[in-house]
Amino acid sequence: MQRTTLPSDQTRMKAYHAILVFVGVLGSASALRATDLMEAPGVDSFSSDYQNPTLFALAPGSNFVSGQVGRIVDEFTDSGALLENGADAGTDGDYFRLIVPGGYRLEQIFVNRYNDFGRGFAAYAPGDAFAPPVDLGGGNVFYPFADAALFDGATDFEPLPPNPLFRGGHLPVDPGDGGFNVDFLPAGSYALLIQENQISTVDYELHFVVTAVPEPASAPLALLLLLGACARRRRSARQTRQAASAEPAARHSLS
């Protein structure tokens, strides 16, 4: 009679754990691509008006925007102005209102694709829309950006890894540094501009990564660390007192 060997409890638990991990990976993979916002080719469906940006409510995980931007008239009539209505300024910049949900933060913006040999222009500011620019006279204009950047990305001819826009630090606005000088953006509303600098039409894809705000250290752990520090301080003070009391005794014995 053939003997059948049943799997041990440990083997069954390992198999069960593997199934749970596999299901979890499938679930997380489906949740990773949280939101997509796509502009139909040849149709300017994203706002080109800085006062009426396209709403993009970000969800936890990965959020993607793909569209087209470009300078749409010739160099003799194209003002190239920023913060204007795109139809009037002769440009097709894409303006977005980003909403980062409470309890989360915008961890990074990756430029997955920017199909241009030159560089694009990006800017952001807190709030639902950009404030109007201020004419300072003498051909000088103040643009109320929190930060601005000239960036690049992968093209049809030069595949590149995703280019991060958040470069960290808190330096003054400098479009030439290639990114925004922030580590992340907390929950709230932000205006974002994507603009092409050349007389051409460029397709792009941006990847917005939204993560939960890291929880602070728990109160019990903080209390434990505080008690440990107090205990070390008391022990050090006791050793100092013992050394001080031993010194006169040593001098008395020598005399």
N, C-alpha and C positions, 0 to 999 in steps of 0.2 A: 504494500500500500504506500502510495507516494505521500510524502509529508509536505504539507503546505506551511510555509513560514510567513506569519503575519508581520507587517511592519511594526517596529517598536513605537512607543509613544513619542520618543524623541524624533524619529524619522517622520512620523505624521505631523508633528509640530513644525518641523523644518519645511515640509511641503506646504503646509497651511500658511506659514509665514511668507514663503516665496509667492504664493498666490495673492496674498494681501499686498505685497510690494508691487507686483505686476499690475494689479487693479489700481493701486494708488498712482503708479506712473502713468497709466492710461488716463486717469481722471485729471491729474495735474497737466498732462499734455493738452487735453481738450480745454483746460481753463487758461493755459498760458496765453493763447491768442485771444485776448479778452474782447477787443473792439477793433473793427476795421472801418476806415473812412476813405472812400475811393472816389476820385474824380474821373468821370467818363472821358476817354480820349477825345480831344478836340472840343470839349464842352467846358466852358469856364463856370463850373458849378460851385467852386469855393469863392468866398467873398474877396473882392478886390477893394473893399472900402474899409478903412481902418476904424471907422465909427460903428460899423455893423459886421463884426467878424463872424466867421462860421463857428457855431458851437460844437465843441468836442469834449464830451463828458468822459473822462478817463475812468477805466475800471481797473481793479487789481489785476496785475499780470502784465501782459504785453499788449500794447495798443499800436496800430499801424495806420499811417496816413500815406497815401500815394496820390500824386497829382502832377500838374504841369504849371510851370511859371515861365515868364519870358518878357522881353522887351518887344512890344508888338507893333511899333511904328519905326520909321527910319530915324537915323541919328540927328537929322536936321530939325525934326519937330518933336522928338522925344525929350521931355524935360528930365526924365529919370528921377523925378521927385519921389520922396518917401512920404508916407502918411498922407496920401491923397486918395481920392476915388480913382481906381485903376483906369476907368474909361477916360477920365479927364487928363490924367497924368501920362497917358500913353504907356502904362506899364501893366503887367499882370502879376502883381504880388499876391500871395495868399495870406489872408489874415484869419487867425483862429482865436477863439476864446477857450482856453484849456481850463477844465475844472478838475482839481485833484481832490478826491473824497476825503472826508474826515477820518482820522485814524491811519491815514496812508501818506506817502510822500512820493513825489516824482523823482525817482532815483537817478535816471539817466535818459537822455535823448540820443539815440544813435542815428547817424545818417547812413542808411543801408545803401542808398543809391542817389547820385546826383550826376546825371548824364551830360556833363559839360567839361570841356578842357580847362575852363577857368574855374572860378570859385563863386559860390552863391553867398548871399547875405542873409543873416538871421538876426532878429532882435526880439527882446521880450520886455515886459513890464508887468508889475502886479496890477490887478484890476480886471474889469470886464472888457475894456478896450483901451487903446492907446489914447493918451491925452493929445490935444492939438499941438503941432510944433509952434515954436516961438521965433518970430523974426527978430534977430538981434541987430539988423541993419548992416550995411556994408557987405551984403551977400552972405552973411553968417546966419545960420539957422540952428536953433537948439532943438534937438529931438529928445523927447522925454523917455529914453530907453533906460531900463535898469542895466542892461548890457547888450552888446552887439558883437557879431562875429562874422568873419569871412571864412567859409568852410568849403570842403570838397568831399567827394564820395566816389563810389565805384561808378564806372562808365561802361559802355559797350566794349571799349577797347582796352580798358585797364581795370580788371577786377581788383577790388580792394576790400579788406575787412571792414566791418562797420566802424564808422568814425564817431567817437563820443563827443558830444557838444559840451558836456559839463566837464570842465578842466580843474575844478577845485580852486581854493584860494579866494581872496576878496580884494583883488586888484581893481584899479579904476577901469572904466570902460575903454577897451582897446580892440577895435574890430580886427586888427591884424594878428591877434594872438590865437586865432583859430577856434575859439570856443568861449563859452560863458564861464565867468570866474565864480562858480558856485559848486558846492558839493552835492546839493540836491535842492528841490523846491518843496516846501511844506504844503500841507493842505490849504486850498484856497483857489482863487481864480486868477488867471494870467492871460495877457494878450501876447500872441506870438506872430511874427512876420517871417515869411520865407520869400526871398526876392532874387531874381536873376540879374546879373550885372551887364550881360552882353545883349546885342540885338539878335536874340535867338530864343527858341522855345526849348525848355529843358524839363524832362520828366524826373521825378524824385520819389523816394520812399523814406519816411522817418519812422523810427521805432521808439515808442515811449514806454519806459519800464516803470511800473508803479508797484511799490512794496509797502508792507505794513511798517508802521513806525516801531523801531525796536523798543521793547519794554525795558524800563529801568531796572536796576538790581532790586531784588525783592527786599522788603523790610527786614525779614529775619536774617538774611545774609548780611545786610548792612549793620544790623545790631551785633551780629557775631564778630564782624571785623572790628567794630568799635570796642567791644569787650576785650578782644585780643590785644588791641593797641593799649587799652588801659592797664591790662595785666602786665604787659611788657614794660610800661612806664613805671608801675609800682615796683616790679622786680628790680629795675635799674636803680630806682631811688633807694631801695633797701640795701642793695649791694654797695652803693655809695656811702650810706650811713655806716655799714659794717666796716668798710675800709677806713673811714675817718676815725671810728672808735678804736680800731686796732692800732693805729699809728701812735697815739700817746702811750699805750701799754708797751709798745716795742721800745720807745725812747726811755721809759722808766726802767726797764730791765737792763738796758745797756749802761745806765748810770749806776 
